Amino acid sequence: GYKAVQLGYGAIDPTKVTKPLAGHFAKAGVTPRRHLVEVRTDDVAPEDHIAFWEEVNAHTLFGLRCSTFNNDLSLSSGQRRVDGLQLTEVKGSPHVVDRSGSHLASEREDSLMISVLLEGSGFFHGPNGTSALRAGEAMTYSTSDAHLFGFDTDLRLLIVDVPLETLRLEWGWDPP
């Protein structure tokens, strides 16, 4: 086997998708797409891992900047959609994620993010200060706020992306 990222783009009428491909999209929890591209991380040069990770995140989560002490980054992620929520599992080596002013004007809508650190330790720095995190602890934050999220050990992280529109329309809650 190998590790890969599969990206879909271009809307298509679901009735024009073959049954096997419709099942593939359904299993992934996404609407059918006209084009699918698979990027094998095996083919990414180690010196390009950070730029690759930033690009993948810009398309699957939100824009960010990633850095490490030694420019050595090893990460993998997988996404699933469940009832309008996107679940992302991230596994990897120590690094820091920076979502600053330049990313706040990104292309996506605002979301409430719930990140649960399943393994490892780290910190979160946002509008309300800095918090240390250990395995089993969670942090909630908005994609419209600048933040730093750092991990000083290997990590496993579950990120739940709840669009603010979902909170407003389906749950009647408008976060401050």
N, C-alpha and C positions, 0 to 999 in steps of 0.2 A: 504494500500500500504506500500511499504518499499523502502529504498534506496539501490542500488546495483551497482556494477561495473561488466561489462561483458567483458571478455578477450577472444579473439580468437587466435588460433595458428595452425600451420601446413597447408601447401598449399594443395588445392584440385582442381581437374578439375571442373570448374563451371557447366558442363553438368551432373555431378554426384550428384548435390545438389537438394533436393526436391523443388518444387515451393514455398511452404510456407517459407522454410528456405532461398531460394534465395531472396524472398521479404524482409525478415528480414534483410539480409545483405545489400540489395539495400537501404532500408530505413535508415540504419546506415551509408551508403556511404562508405562501405568497401568491399574488395574482399572476396569471400567465404573462410572460414577456415574449416579444418577438425574437430577441437575440439573447443568447447565453454565452458568457465568456468565462472560462476557467483559468485561473492563474495559479500555477504550481509554485508554492513557496520554495520548493527545492531548486527552482531555476533562478531565484533571486540571490544575487551576490551579497555576502555578509555586509559589505560596506553600504549596501542599498536598503538594508532591512528597515531602518528608521523612516526613510522617505516612503518606502512601500507601505509600512504600517500607517503612516499619516494619510496616505492616499486612500487606503482601504477604509479607514475610519471616516474620512470625509464623505464617503458614499454609503456607509452602512450605519453610522451613528451620527457624528457631527465633527466639524473641523477642530483640529487640535495640533499642538506641537509636541513632539516626543523627544526626550533626551536621556542619555545615560552617562555615567562617568567615563566609560571606556569605549563608547560608540559600538558596543557589542549588545545587540538586542535580539532576543529570541522570544517570539510571541506567536500564539495561535488563537483563533477565535471561531466561534460558531454562533449562528443566529437562528432563532425560531420565532414565529408569530403565533400568539395565542390570544384569541378574543380581542384583537386590536392592539395588543401590547407586543413590543419587541423584546425578546429575551436574548441577551448576548452573554456567552461564557468566554472569558479571557483567561488564558494560561500563559505564564511567561517569566522572564527574568526581571531583576530589579530595573526600574526606570521611573521617570517623572513625566506626567502628562500636564500640559499647560494649555488652558483655554483662555486666551486673552482677548483684548479689545478687537483685534483684527478678525478673530473667529466669531465674535458675537454678532456680526453682521452677516452671518453665514446664510446659506440658501434654505435652510430648513425651518420648520415651525418650532415654537418653544415646546419643551417637554419637561416633565418632572422626572428626574432620574433617581432610581433607588439602586445603590450599589452595595452588594453584600460581599464582604471579603471572606471567601470560603477557606482559603489557606494563605498564610503569609502575614506580613505586617506592613504598615505604612502610615501615611498621614493624609489629611484633606485640609486645604486652606481655601476658604471662601469668604463671602461677605460677613459672616458671623464669627470669623476667627479661625484658629487651627485646632484640629482634633487628631489625636493619635488613634489608629485603628489596629485591632488584632483580629485574628480569624474568628468568625462568628458575629462580628459587628457590622452594622450597616450605616450608610450615609445617604441622606436625601439632598438633592440640589437641583437647581433649574439650569437648563442649557442657556438661559439668557443672562446668567451671572458668570463673571470671570472666576476661574478657580485653578488651583494646582492640586493634583492627585499624585502622590508619590509612593513608591513601594521599595523598601530597603531589602527585601528578600524575594525569592521566587514566590509567585502568587498564583492564585486561582480566584477569579472575581466573577460574580453574577451581576449583570446590569439589567434592570427592568426599566424600559423606556415607556413612560405613560404620557402620550400627547396631551397638552393642556386642553385642547379641544375636546378630547374624550372625557376629561375630568368635568368640564363645564356641561357638555350635552348629555352624557350618560349618567353622571353621578351628581350633577347639580352643585358642584363645588368649584369655586373660582379662587385658587390659591393667591395669597397676598403677593 
